Amino acid sequence: MEGFKGLTNKFKKFQRHPIRTQVDVGYGKEYATVQHETQWFYHDPPQQWKYLEQPAREFKHAIQTEITRVTKQTHQLKKGLMAGGRLLLMESKKIVPVETGALKASGFVALRLGGQSTGMLR
């Protein structure tokens, strides 16, 4: 997200290497993107489309605060980013469409260092 780039740059002093760290938050089911992008699909409230984008916007400041708090506490940007990613996933799971539960269960947070994924946390 755009707003997190500036925050990431603030924590360069905590890194021993140039920042090439990011966190991916998403859902692993093959139909996740279609569910996320299709407005006309009906979902019982509070379920909705844009189940990642909406909480990312709504909780932007809380996510930034969590990234800052954990990074300062641990002196590790990757731990701060993972904490922010977990917060986004937690908020997203409150509104992700649930029919069978498979989509919700496929949620993940993955750390990516230098373009390489280091694995997923569900």
C-alpha positions as CSV (number, residue, x, y, z in Angstrom):
1,M,0.0,0.0,0.0
2,E,1.1,3.5,-0.8
3,G,1.1,4.8,2.8
4,F,3.3,2.0,4.1
5,K,6.2,2.9,1.8
6,G,7.1,6.0,3.8
7,L,6.8,4.0,7.0
8,T,9.1,1.4,5.7
9,N,11.7,4.0,4.8
10,K,11.6,5.4,8.4
11,F,12.8,2.0,9.7
12,K,15.8,1.6,7.4
13,K,18.0,2.4,10.4
14,F,16.9,-0.9,12.0
15,Q,18.0,-3.0,9.0
16,R,21.5,-4.3,8.4
17,H,20.7,-4.6,4.7
18,P,18.9,-2.4,2.3
19,I,15.1,-2.7,2.6
20,R,13.7,-5.2,0.1
21,T,11.2,-6.6,2.6
22,Q,7.5,-6.8,2.1
23,V,4.5,-8.8,3.5
24,D,1.9,-10.3,1.3
25,V,-1.6,-10.7,2.8
26,G,-4.2,-12.7,0.9
27,Y,-6.3,-15.7,0.4
28,G,-5.1,-18.8,-1.3
29,K,-8.2,-20.2,-2.9
30,E,-8.3,-20.0,-6.7
31,Y,-11.5,-18.0,-6.7
32,A,-10.3,-15.4,-4.1
33,T,-9.6,-12.7,-6.6
34,V,-13.0,-13.1,-8.3
35,Q,-14.8,-12.9,-4.9
36,H,-12.7,-9.8,-4.0
37,E,-13.3,-8.0,-7.3
38,T,-16.9,-8.8,-8.2
39,Q,-19.2,-6.2,-6.7
40,W,-22.5,-7.8,-7.9
41,F,-22.0,-11.1,-6.0
42,Y,-24.4,-11.2,-3.1
43,H,-23.0,-11.7,0.4
44,D,-24.9,-11.7,3.7
45,P,-23.6,-8.7,5.8
46,P,-21.1,-8.2,7.2
47,Q,-19.5,-10.3,4.4
48,Q,-18.6,-8.2,1.3
49,W,-16.4,-7.9,-1.8
50,K,-13.1,-5.9,-1.3
51,Y,-12.6,-7.8,1.9
52,L,-8.9,-7.0,1.9
53,E,-8.9,-3.5,0.4
54,Q,-11.6,-2.1,2.7
55,P,-10.0,-3.1,6.0
56,A,-6.6,-2.0,4.7
57,R,-8.0,1.5,4.1
58,E,-10.2,1.5,7.3
59,F,-7.4,0.3,9.6
60,K,-4.5,1.9,7.9
61,H,-3.4,3.9,10.9
62,A,-3.9,1.0,13.3
63,I,-1.7,-1.2,11.0
64,Q,0.9,1.5,10.8
65,T,0.9,1.9,14.6
66,E,1.3,-1.9,15.0
67,I,4.2,-2.0,12.5
68,T,5.9,0.9,14.4
69,R,5.3,-0.6,17.8
70,V,6.6,-4.1,17.0
71,T,9.6,-2.8,14.9
72,K,10.7,-0.5,17.7
73,Q,10.2,-3.2,20.3
74,T,12.1,-5.9,18.4
75,H,14.4,-3.7,16.2
76,Q,13.3,-5.9,13.3
77,L,11.3,-4.5,10.5
78,K,10.3,-7.9,9.3
79,K,8.6,-8.6,12.6
80,G,6.8,-5.3,12.5
81,L,5.6,-5.9,9.0
82,M,4.4,-9.4,9.9
83,A,2.5,-8.0,12.9
84,G,0.8,-5.4,10.6
85,G,0.0,-8.2,8.1
86,R,-1.6,-10.3,10.8
87,L,-3.7,-7.4,12.0
88,L,-5.0,-6.8,8.4
89,L,-5.7,-10.5,8.0
90,M,-7.6,-10.6,11.3
91,E,-9.8,-7.6,10.3
92,S,-10.3,-9.0,6.8
93,K,-11.5,-12.4,8.1
94,K,-14.4,-10.5,9.8
95,I,-15.9,-9.6,6.4
96,V,-14.5,-12.3,4.0
97,P,-17.4,-14.1,2.2
98,V,-18.1,-17.4,4.0
99,E,-20.1,-20.1,2.2
100,T,-18.2,-23.2,3.1
101,G,-15.4,-21.6,5.1
102,A,-12.7,-22.7,2.7
103,L,-11.9,-19.1,1.5
104,K,-11.7,-17.8,5.1
105,A,-9.4,-20.7,6.1
106,S,-7.1,-20.0,3.1
107,G,-6.0,-16.6,4.5
108,F,-2.3,-16.1,4.8
109,V,0.5,-13.6,5.7
110,A,3.8,-14.2,3.9
111,L,7.1,-12.5,4.4
112,R,9.0,-11.7,1.3
113,L,12.7,-10.8,1.5
114,G,14.5,-9.6,-1.6
115,G,11.7,-10.8,-3.7
116,Q,11.7,-14.4,-2.3
117,S,8.9,-15.7,-0.2
118,T,10.0,-17.1,3.2
119,G,6.8,-19.0,3.8
120,M,3.2,-18.4,4.9
121,L,1.6,-17.9,8.2
122,R,-2.1,-18.8,8.4
